[in-house]
Amino acid sequence: MKITSISAVYPKYKHTVPSWRTHLWQIVVRVETDTGQIGWGYGGGGKAAVEIVNGHFAEILVGKSVNSVSDISNIWDFLYTESIPYGRKGVAIMALSGVDLALFDTLGKAENKPVAKLISDSVRRQTRCYATGSDTDYYAELGYTAQKMPHRWTGDESIEQAVTVAEKTREALGPNAEVMFDVYMSWDTEATLKIHDALKHVGIHWYEDVLTPDDLREIGNLRRKIRPVNMAGGEHEFTAHGFAEIARVQAYDIWQPDITWCGGITAGLRIVEMAKAAKAEVVPHRGGEPWGLHLIAATDCANFAELLPGVRGDGTDYLWKGAPSADNGYISIRDTPGFGVEPNEEIL
């Protein structure tokens, strides 16, 4: 089976967050082969990544064989090397992620297997989910037993705010629930230690992205000061090369690669192996989406997948038909070939 064409589009989103995501959110990648198989992938980098796929990767991929996971790994290495002058991280790797996922989808369809079963014969059937967002009562009604709350440092009043939302979440979800904070690089060392001290009575599972990904050494220092709370991060890191530095300085207890950004399933598999050696857990960013979910189901990732249910009554773009949804706080991959999803043509 050989690649005959590859292309990317930026969907007509109506509900993106007004930020960098407005123009640089997720792309859809389409691969066609000489056997008639069509594979779909999901990458990051928005309109810029579309240009990379259509203007560079498409020119050099036609004719490449896709008959095994090893073939996909070789294509990954080829694209990474060819894009080094403008890549290595960021938008170029987000574009590569979409290509890699489309190739896995293509191979899964050709072999009539879910992507997870391309990776391993032993596949986890059910994965516990956590909800990321602020509507705790809504998530409790949906059956979630874990929640990650967004939190930004705006001054000392942020301490009281963190305590209030954490206590509410603990009360709503129960004593055995997992409670986490995603602070999106808005804390510093002093703020982290202040809030950590104020939250000791609640029992927090992890703090996520307390500093920027350029502050790995200081994150590692903080990691040792907040135990037994875990330090989490990595959604803004790319490829196994980037995670090698995370491992070297022992920055995080929990690694969070985004499979649609960090290099796809190929990079995810390499990162999971690296995490095992570093004695770290892998909990992929947005892991409840099909791409991360198949990696979780087939590897030593933690049995924990992130979903973003939004808030009650909130609008969303339904881009992928057939994507599994959570049932009472758990989600499962389906037995359909590939990732088991097709794009909603109405918003392409």
Secondary structure, DSSP 8 states (H G I E B T S, - for coil): -BEEEEEEE----SS--SSTHHHHS-EEEEEEETTS-EEEEEE-SHHHHHHHIIIIIHHHHTT-B-SSHHHHHHHHHHHHHHTTTT-SSTHHHHHHHHHHHHHHHHHHHHHT-BHHHHH-SS----EEEEEESS-HHHHHHHT-SEEEEE----STHHHHHHHHHHHHHHHHH-TT-EEEEE-TT---HHHHHHHHHHTTTT--SEEE--S-TT-HHHHHHHHHHSTTSEEEE-TT--HHHHHHHHHHHT--SEE---TTTTTHHHHHHHHHHHHHHHT-EE--TTTTSHHHHHHHHHSS--SEEEE---STT------EET----BTTEE---SSSBTS-EE-GGG-
